[in-house]
Amino acid sequence: MAMLAANHPNDPIDVLTGDWMSEANMTARATLKMAGGGDAYEPSFIEALEPALNDIARYGIKVAVNAGASDTALLAKVVTDLVATKRLSLKVAWISGDEVLPAVQRAQKENRSDFPNICTGELLADWDFTPVYAQAYLGGLGIAAAFSHGADIVICGRVSDASPVIGAAYWWHGWNRETDLLEMANSLVAGHLIECSSYVCGGNFTGFKSLESKEAGGGWSNLGFPIAEISRRGQVVITKNSGSAGAITTETCTSQLLYEIQGPWYFNSDVTALLTHISFSQLSANRVALHGVGADLPPPTTKIGLTAPGGYQAEVHWYPCGLDIGAKIRMLEAQIRGLLQPNIRNLTLLQFQLLGLPVSNAHTQNEATVDLRIVAQAPRAEDLSPGKFLRPCLDVIMQGFPGATPGLDLRLGFPRAVQEYYVTLLPQTEIQHRVHLWDGGSLEIPPPGRTKFYPARQPSTPLLSAAKGERGQGYGPTVRGPLGWIVHARSGDKGSNCNVGFWVRGGGEEWDWLRSLLSVEGVKGLLGGEYQKGRKIDRLELPGLHAVHFLLHDHLDRGVSCSASIDVLGKNVAEFLRARHVDLPVKFLNRGKL
């Protein structure tokens, strides 16, 4: 924030927005607040804001962030006091209405909703956990109202990731929620593109190797931060701060666009963006224009996340090396299970996870070594006490396999709390969305007057016969190799759902080949042992991006806050699938590997 604010003469930013929230800190901060364990906002926001404040005041930059997490009012007070300490005349407002557990409990008691889980279909009454906190994803109109009444800094809790951008553009251009849906939809997509900081500048991008040589601004060490330019009519251009490396290209924008979408309908409390015809064009170096976004009314509901204490987790690592890895792991598992037997019935999860495989005829010892992760979960901390889990996992060392060596950083072997997370919907009419002003006044933000019902499951694009045949036939000679040699991909999590999008560098034959290869059954085949039989998969073609997107329903282990997987955010699903071997047309390979 300090760099962007200080650079205002070169990059004249009107509003600094920031997305500090994720399902990980939603659950962690909620648990902290309910346990009375400390301040439940995001302290890193203060670290970012404090050195930027003088330039924010000097250049009249507005600020809108969701760093309030589960203690928005407290963070607003901290910011107000910080502003006063610096003798600045900045006005601080804050947004409430996202804390909705009482509304959920009332609706349950009055039998007004079963609150089905949008990832699994489970009903809230059947959930095995007791929620202690619930947050709704608010829209951006409270932010817009705060700015309209003179606020300089607006502190939010769980507004949606893109809502600060919607609110800023709505205020700046004086939009109307009834007549300017398309403009709002474009600002929603703009918010999605820049919400994750450097991602759209080349972070988490499968073309990252092309950025290594960009040394003028620091190469990989300085990818830059994105800037969205939004016009009165909703036209959007994505760029980045001057003096940085990284890149803003149609490819980096496609990568970020595909991240976390759930289908052709991109919902927000204020508007629904329609993505079927979306595309990007490269205007010039590091300037990309957005095209083809459609707009529709918002849904009558908004997403909410419920947090519940989920028990405890502990893990231990061993490092087998060299030959007979499978046999060594079987031996260790049999020995450890034997020692765990008196307590094993109290564990809700026990997994022996082999991470990686040794290189054949390895040149170094590290190349011949793998990581065996033993992870357990239990409802009570005492069931994972050192005597009941850590010691049984380590005490077998003297009868272990040849070379048996555990990891000696034992901190993960002690029980730590995990939180269960449940995602459902709440009518927007149940939410008391309110702006709190610096002078003690407040503003009520009414729910949208017009909404539209959408089916629970988004539409899926059927696989049509490609012009040159099915499953990649008709594209000339092929060689067997990793899909990622010629195909980009990006994946992420939403609750226990995982989304993954694939795209190719150009249209024409490569696009026809990609969409003929990636049917639902084709993706099941690529997933291999990771596919869980019976789980739904939705498919979406985005021709303007030369992309095929998939929503893998309930693919992840419950979600980031309680997952036993090492890929807690689902980001490596794409990288796993890109490493899978398929028949690759030689003529596409001849155009260069990614």
C-alpha positions in Angstrom: 0.0 0.0 0.0 2.8 2.4 0.8 4.5 1.9 -2.5 1.2 2.4 -4.5 0.3 5.5 -2.5 3.7 7.0 -2.8 3.7 6.3 -6.5 0.5 8.3 -7.1 2.2 10.9 -9.3 3.1 8.1 -11.8 0.1 5.8 -11.2 -2.8 8.1 -10.1 -4.9 5.6 -8.2 -8.2 6.9 -7.0 -9.1 4.0 -4.6 -6.9 1.4 -3.0 -8.8 -1.8 -2.5 -7.7 -4.9 -0.7 -9.1 -8.4 -0.1 -7.7 -9.7 3.2 -10.3 -12.5 3.6 -10.3 -16.2 2.8 -12.1 -19.3 4.2 -8.9 -20.0 6.2 -8.9 -16.8 8.1 -12.7 -16.6 8.2 -12.7 -19.7 10.3 -9.6 -18.9 12.3 -10.7 -15.4 13.2 -14.2 -16.5 14.0 -12.9 -19.1 16.4 -10.5 -16.6 18.0 -13.4 -14.2 18.6 -15.8 -16.7 20.1 -13.0 -18.0 22.4 -12.1 -14.5 23.5 -8.6 -15.2 22.4 -7.6 -11.7 21.1 -8.2 -9.2 18.3 -10.1 -11.0 15.5 -9.3 -8.6 12.6 -6.3 -9.0 10.3 -3.3 -7.2 11.8 -1.3 -7.3 8.6 -3.6 -4.6 7.3 -2.4 -2.2 9.9 1.2 -3.1 8.9 0.3 -2.2 5.3 -1.7 0.9 6.1 0.4 2.7 8.6 3.3 3.7 6.3 0.9 4.6 3.5 -1.4 6.9 5.5 0.5 10.2 4.9 0.5 9.7 1.1 -3.1 8.5 1.2 -4.1 11.8 2.8 -1.7 13.9 0.6 -3.1 12.6 -2.7 -6.8 12.1 -1.6 -6.7 8.4 -2.2 -9.8 6.4 -0.9 -9.4 3.0 0.8 -11.8 0.1 0.9 -10.8 -3.3 2.4 -12.3 -6.3 4.1 -9.6 -6.7 6.7 -12.1 -6.4 9.5 -12.5 -10.2 9.4 -14.5 -11.0 12.6 -13.9 -7.7 14.4 -14.7 -4.9 12.0 -15.7 -2.4 14.6 -12.5 -2.9 16.5 -10.3 -2.5 13.4 -12.2 0.7 12.5 -11.4 2.1 16.0 -7.7 1.1 15.6 -7.5 2.8 12.2 -9.3 5.9 13.6 -6.8 6.1 16.5 -3.9 5.6 14.1 -5.2 8.5 11.9 -5.6 10.7 14.9 -2.0 9.9 16.1 -0.7 11.1 12.7 -2.9 14.2 12.9 -4.6 13.5 9.6 -8.1 14.5 8.7 -9.2 11.2 7.2 -12.7 9.9 8.0 -13.1 6.2 8.8 -16.4 4.3 8.3 -17.1 0.7 8.8 -19.6 -1.9 7.5 -21.7 -4.3 9.6 -24.3 -7.0 8.7 -22.0 -9.9 7.8 -22.4 -11.6 11.2 -25.5 -13.7 10.6 -25.6 -16.6 13.0 -28.7 -15.4 14.9 -30.5 -15.0 11.6 -29.6 -18.6 10.7 -30.7 -19.9 14.0 -34.1 -18.0 13.8 -34.7 -19.4 10.3 -33.9 -22.9 11.5 -36.2 -22.6 14.6 -39.1 -21.3 12.4 -38.5 -24.0 9.8 -38.0 -21.4 7.0 -34.9 -23.1 5.5 -33.1 -26.4 5.6 -29.9 -24.6 4.7 -28.4 -27.2 2.3 -24.7 -27.2 1.9 -24.0 -25.8 -1.6 -21.0 -28.1 -2.0 -22.3 -31.4 -0.7 -26.1 -31.1 -0.5 -26.0 -32.0 3.2 -28.7 -30.3 5.4 -27.5 -28.1 8.3 -29.6 -30.1 10.7 -27.6 -33.2 9.8 -24.2 -31.5 10.2 -22.2 -33.2 12.9 -20.9 -29.9 14.3 -22.4 -27.0 16.2 -21.8 -23.6 14.5 -20.4 -20.8 16.7 -20.2 -18.1 14.0 -21.6 -17.3 10.6 -20.7 -14.7 8.0 -22.5 -13.5 4.9 -20.8 -12.3 1.8 -22.0 -8.7 1.4 -22.1 -6.6 -1.7 -20.3 -3.3 -2.4 -23.1 -0.8 -2.1 -22.4 -0.1 1.6 -18.9 0.9 0.6 -20.3 3.2 -2.1 -22.7 4.8 0.4 -19.8 5.4 2.8 -17.8 7.1 0.2 -20.8 9.2 -0.9 -21.1 10.5 2.6 -17.5 11.6 2.8 -15.6 8.5 4.1 -11.9 8.2 3.2 -11.3 4.8 4.5 -14.0 2.0 4.7 -13.4 -1.0 6.8 -15.4 -4.1 6.1 -15.6 -7.6 7.4 -16.9 -10.4 5.0 -17.8 -8.4 1.9 -17.2 -10.5 -1.1 -13.7 -10.4 -2.6 -14.8 -8.1 -5.5 -17.2 -5.9 -3.5 -14.6 -3.2 -2.7 -14.1 -2.6 -6.4 -17.8 -2.7 -7.2 -18.4 -0.2 -4.3 -15.6 2.1 -5.5 -16.8 2.2 -9.1 -20.5 2.6 -8.1 -19.6 5.6 -6.0 -17.2 7.2 -8.4 -19.6 7.0 -11.4 -22.9 7.5 -9.6 -24.4 4.3 -10.9 -27.9 3.1 -10.2 -28.4 -0.5 -9.1 -31.6 -0.8 -11.1 -30.4 0.6 -14.5 -26.6 0.0 -14.5 -26.4 -3.7 -14.1 -24.0 -4.2 -17.0 -21.6 -1.6 -15.7 -21.8 -3.2 -12.3 -21.2 -6.7 -13.8 -18.0 -5.4 -15.5 -16.8 -3.9 -12.2 -17.5 -7.3 -10.5 -15.3 -9.1 -13.0 -12.7 -6.3 -12.7 -12.7 -6.9 -9.0 -12.3 -10.6 -9.4 -9.3 -10.0 -11.7 -7.4 -7.7 -9.2 -8.6 -9.1 -5.9 -5.7 -11.5 -5.5 -3.0 -9.0 -5.7 -0.1 -10.1 -7.9 -1.8 -13.2 -9.3 -3.0 -11.3 -12.4 0.5 -9.9 -12.9 2.0 -13.4 -13.2 1.6 -15.0 -9.8 0.3 -18.6 -9.8 0.6 -18.5 -13.6 1.6 -21.5 -15.6 3.6 -19.3 -18.0 5.8 -18.1 -15.1 9.0 -19.1 -16.8 8.6 -16.4 -19.4 8.8 -13.8 -16.7 12.2 -14.8 -15.4 14.1 -12.7 -17.9 12.2 -9.5 -17.1 15.0 -8.1 -15.1 14.3 -4.4 -15.5 11.8 -4.3 -12.7 13.1 -7.2 -10.6 12.1 -10.3 -12.5 10.3 -12.9 -10.4 11.0 -10.9 -7.2 8.8 -8.0 -8.3 5.8 -9.0 -10.3 3.9 -5.9 -9.5 0.4 -5.0 -8.3 -2.7 -4.7 -10.6 -4.7 -1.6 -11.4 -8.2 -1.7 -12.8 -9.4 1.3 -14.9 -13.2 1.3 -15.0 -15.1 3.9 -17.1 -18.5 5.3 -16.6 -20.0 2.9 -19.1 -18.2 0.0 -17.4 -15.3 -0.6 -19.8 -12.5 -2.2 -18.0 -8.7 -2.1 -18.6 -6.3 -4.1 -16.4 -2.8 -2.8 -16.0 -0.2 -2.7 -13.2 2.0 -0.3 -11.3 4.9 1.3 -13.2 8.4 0.2 -12.4 7.5 -3.5 -11.8 8.3 -6.6 -13.7 5.7 -9.3 -14.1 3.2 -8.9 -16.9 -0.4 -8.1 -17.7 -1.4 -10.1 -20.7 -4.5 -11.9 -22.0 -2.9 -15.1 -20.6 -2.4 -13.8 -17.1 -5.9 -12.3 -17.1 -7.4 -15.6 -18.4 -5.5 -17.4 -15.6 -7.0 -15.2 -12.9 -10.5 -15.2 -14.4 -10.7 -19.0 -14.4 -9.6 -19.1 -10.7 -12.5 -19.8 -8.4 -15.4 -19.3 -10.8 -18.1 -21.9 -10.4 -19.6 -21.8 -13.9 -21.1 -19.2 -16.3 -22.9 -17.3 -13.6 -20.7 -15.2 -11.3 -22.8 -14.2 -8.4 -22.6 -11.1 -6.1 -25.2 -9.7 -3.8 -25.4 -6.7 -6.2 -25.4 -8.2 -9.6 -24.7 -11.4 -11.6 -22.0 -11.4 -14.2 -22.5 -13.7 -17.2 -19.2 -15.1 -18.4 -20.1 -17.3 -21.4 -18.9 -14.8 -24.0 -16.0 -13.2 -22.0 -12.8 -12.4 -23.8 -9.7 -10.2 -23.5 -7.6 -8.1 -25.9 -4.1 -6.9 -25.5 -4.2 -3.1 -26.1 -0.5 -2.6 -25.5 2.3 -3.7 -23.2 0.7 -4.5 -19.8 -2.7 -3.2 -20.8 -5.6 -5.7 -21.3 -9.2 -4.8 -22.1 -12.1 -6.9 -20.9 -14.9 -7.7 -23.3 -18.1 -9.8 -23.6 -19.4 -9.7 -20.0 -23.1 -10.0 -19.7 -25.3 -8.9 -16.7 -28.4 -10.1 -14.9 -30.1 -9.5 -11.7 -28.5 -10.7 -8.4 -29.9 -13.8 -6.7 -32.3 -13.3 -3.7 -29.8 -15.0 -1.5 -26.1 -14.6 -0.6 -23.5 -17.1 0.3 -22.7 -17.6 4.0 -20.0 -19.5 5.7 -20.6 -21.2 9.1 -17.7 -22.0 11.4 -17.7 -24.8 14.0 -15.0 -26.3 16.2 -13.8 -29.3 14.3 -11.5 -31.1 16.7 -7.8 -31.4 16.5 -5.1 -32.5 14.1 -1.5 -33.7 14.5 1.1 -35.1 12.1 4.5 -36.8 12.0 6.9 -37.2 9.0 9.3 -40.0 8.2 11.8 -40.0 5.3 12.3 -43.3 3.6 15.2 -43.3 1.0 16.3 -45.5 -1.9 15.0 -48.9 -2.7 11.8 -50.7 -1.6 10.0 -47.6 -0.6 6.6 -49.4 -0.7 7.8 -52.2 1.6 9.4 -49.8 4.0 6.1 -47.8 4.3 4.1 -51.0 4.8 6.4 -52.0 7.6 6.3 -48.7 9.3 2.5 -48.4 9.0 2.0 -51.9 10.5 4.2 -51.1 13.5 2.6 -47.7 14.1 -0.9 -49.0 13.8 -0.1 -51.6 16.3 1.0 -49.0 18.9 -1.9 -46.8 18.1 -4.5 -49.6 18.5 -5.6 -48.8 22.1 -6.6 -45.3 21.0 -7.4 -45.7 17.3 -11.2 -45.9 17.8 -11.0 -42.3 19.1 -9.5 -41.0 15.9 -11.8 -39.7 13.2 -9.0 -39.8 10.6 -5.7 -41.6 10.2 -3.8 -41.5 7.0 -0.3 -42.6 5.8 0.4 -40.3 2.9 3.4 -40.9 0.6 4.5 -37.6 -0.9 6.6 -37.9 -4.0 8.6 -40.8 -5.5 12.4 -41.3 -5.5 14.4 -40.7 -8.7 15.7 -43.9 -10.2 19.5 -44.1 -9.9 19.4 -40.8 -8.1 22.4 -38.5 -8.4 22.0 -37.2 -4.8 20.5 -38.6 -1.6 17.8 -36.0 -1.5 16.6 -37.1 -4.9 16.2 -40.7 -3.6 14.2 -39.6 -0.5 10.5 -39.3 -0.1 8.2 -37.9 2.6 5.8 -40.1 4.5 3.3 -38.0 6.3 1.2 -39.6 9.0 -1.8 -37.4 9.8 -4.6 -37.9 12.3 -7.6 -36.0 13.5 -9.7 -36.5 16.6 -12.6 -34.7 18.4 -10.6 -34.1 21.6 -7.1 -32.8 22.1 -6.3 -35.5 24.6 -6.8 -38.2 22.0 -3.8 -36.7 20.1 -1.7 -36.1 23.2 2.0 -36.9 22.8 1.6 -40.2 24.6 -1.3 -41.3 22.4 0.0 -40.1 18.9 3.5 -38.6 18.7 5.2 -41.3 20.8 3.6 -44.3 19.1 4.6 -42.7 15.7 8.3 -42.4 16.9 8.9 -45.3 19.3 9.1 -47.8 16.4 12.5 -46.3 15.3 14.6 -49.1 16.8 12.7 -51.8 15.0 12.2 -49.7 11.8 13.0 -50.3 8.2 16.6 -49.8 7.0 17.5 -46.1 7.2 14.4 -45.3 9.2 14.6 -41.6 10.0 11.8 -39.3 11.3 11.6 -35.6 11.1 12.8 -34.1 14.3 10.8 -30.9 14.2 8.0 -32.3 16.4 5.8 -29.2 16.7 3.3 -30.6 14.2 3.0 -33.7 16.3 1.2 -31.8 19.0 -2.6 -31.4 18.6 -3.8 -28.1 17.0 -7.4 -27.0 16.7 -9.1 -27.3 13.3 -12.4 -25.7 12.2 -15.1 -27.2 10.2 -16.7 -24.9 7.5 -20.2 -25.2 6.1 -21.3 -23.2 3.0 -25.0 -22.4 2.4 -27.3 -19.5 1.4 -29.3 -16.9 3.3 -32.0 -14.6 1.9 -30.6 -11.1 1.5 -33.7 -9.8 3.2 -32.4 -11.4 6.4 -29.3 -9.3 6.4 -29.0 -5.9 8.2 -26.4 -4.3 6.0 -25.4 -1.0 7.6 -22.7 1.7 7.3 -21.3 3.2 10.5 -20.0 6.8 10.1 -17.2 8.5 12.0 -19.7 10.9 13.6 -21.9 8.2 15.1 -24.4 8.2 12.4 -25.4 5.2 10.3 -26.9 4.3 7.0 -29.1 1.3 6.2 -28.3 -0.5 2.9 -31.5 -2.2 1.7 -31.4 -5.5 -0.2 -31.8 -5.4 -4.0 -35.4 -4.6 -5.0 -35.3 -7.0 -8.0 -33.7 -10.4 -7.9 -33.7 -13.5 -10.0 -33.9 -17.2 -9.0 -31.1 -19.4 -10.4 -31.0 -23.2 -10.3 -28.7 -24.6 -7.6 -26.5 -26.3 -10.1 -25.0 -24.1 -12.9 -25.5 -25.2 -16.5 -22.9 -27.5 -18.0 -21.6 -27.3 -21.6 -22.0 -30.7 -23.4 -19.1 -32.0 -25.5 -19.9 -31.6 -29.2 -18.1 -33.4 -31.9 -15.0 -31.4 -32.9 -14.6 -30.6 -36.6 -11.6 -33.0 -36.8 -12.9 -35.8 -34.8 -13.2 -37.0 -31.2 -10.5 -37.3 -28.5 -7.8 -35.6 -30.4 -8.0 -37.6 -33.6 -7.2 -35.9 -36.9 -4.5 -33.5 -35.8 -1.5 -35.3 -37.3 1.3 -37.3 -35.6 1.3 -37.3 -31.8 3.8 -38.0 -29.0 3.0 -39.0 -25.5 3.8 -36.3 -23.0 2.6 -34.0 -20.2 -0.6 -32.1 -21.0 1.1 -29.0 -19.5 3.7 -28.9 -22.3 1.1 -27.0 -24.4 -1.9 -26.3 -22.1 -2.2 -23.7 -19.3 -4.3 -24.5 -16.3 -5.4 -22.9 -13.0 -7.3 -24.3 -10.0 -8.6 -23.2 -6.7 -11.1 -24.0 -3.9 -14.5 -22.9 -2.7 -15.5 -24.8 0.3 -15.0 -28.5 -0.6 -15.5 -27.8 -4.3 -12.5 -27.5 -6.6 -12.5 -25.6 -9.9 -9.9 -26.1 -12.6 -9.7 -24.3 -15.9 -7.6 -25.2 -19.0 -6.7 -23.0 -21.9 -4.5 -23.0 -25.0 -2.4 -20.2 -26.4 -4.4 -19.8 -29.6 -7.8 -20.7 -31.2 -8.4 -22.8 -34.2 -7.1 -26.3 -34.2 -5.5 -26.1 -30.6 -8.9 -25.0 -29.2 -10.8 -27.7 -31.1 -8.3 -30.3 -29.9 -8.5 -29.1 -26.2 -12.2 -29.2 -26.0 -12.5 -32.5 -27.7 -9.9 -34.0 -25.3 -11.4 -32.5 -22.2 -14.8 -34.1 -21.8 -16.1 -34.9 -18.4 -15.0 -38.4 -18.9 -11.7 -37.2 -20.1 -11.1 -35.2 -16.9 -12.1 -38.2 -14.8 -9.4 -40.2 -16.6 -6.8 -37.5 -16.0 -7.8 -37.4 -12.3 -7.1 -41.1 -12.1 -7.0 -42.2 -8.5 -7.9 -38.7 -7.3 -11.4 -39.0 -8.8 -14.0 -40.1 -6.2 -16.6 -42.2 -7.9 -20.1 -40.6 -8.1 -18.9 -37.0 -7.5 -20.4 -34.5 -10.0 -18.3 -32.6 -12.5 -19.7 -29.6 -14.4 -18.1 -28.5 -17.7 -18.0 -25.0 -19.2 -16.6 -23.9 -22.5 -15.4 -20.3 -22.8 -14.6 -19.9 -26.5 -13.4 -16.3 -26.1 -10.7 -17.5 -23.8 -10.0 -20.8 -25.7 -10.7 -22.4 -22.3 -12.6 -25.3 -20.8 -13.5 -25.0 -17.1 -14.5 -27.8 -14.7 -16.2 -27.6 -11.3 -15.3 -30.7 -9.3 -18.0 -31.0 -6.7 -16.9 -31.9 -3.2 -13.5 -32.9 -4.5 -11.5 -31.5 -1.6 -11.3 -32.8 1.9 -14.1 -30.6 3.5 -12.2 -27.3 2.9 -9.0 -25.4 3.8 -9.7 -25.1 7.6 -9.9 -28.8 8.3 -8.4 -30.6 5.3 -6.0 -33.5 5.9 -4.5 -32.9 2.5 -1.3 -30.9 1.9 -3.1 -29.2 -1.0 -5.4 -27.4 1.3 -6.3 -24.7 -1.3 -6.8 -26.9 -4.3 -4.2 -24.9 -6.2 -2.1 -28.0 -7.1 -5.0 -29.8 -8.7 -4.2 -28.0 -12.0 -0.5 -28.7 -11.7 -1.2 -32.4 -11.1 -3.4 -32.6 -14.2 -0.9 -30.7 -16.3 1.7 -33.3 -15.5 -0.5 -36.2 -16.7 0.5 -37.7 -20.0 -1.7 -37.5 -23.1 -1.2 -37.8 -26.8 0.1 -34.4 -27.9 -0.1 -33.3 -31.6 3.5 -32.7 -32.8 2.5 -29.6 -34.7 1.3 -28.0 -31.5 4.5 -28.9 -29.8 6.6 -27.4 -32.6 5.1 -24.1 -31.7 7.0 -24.3 -28.4 6.5 -25.7 -25.0 5.2 -23.6 -22.2 
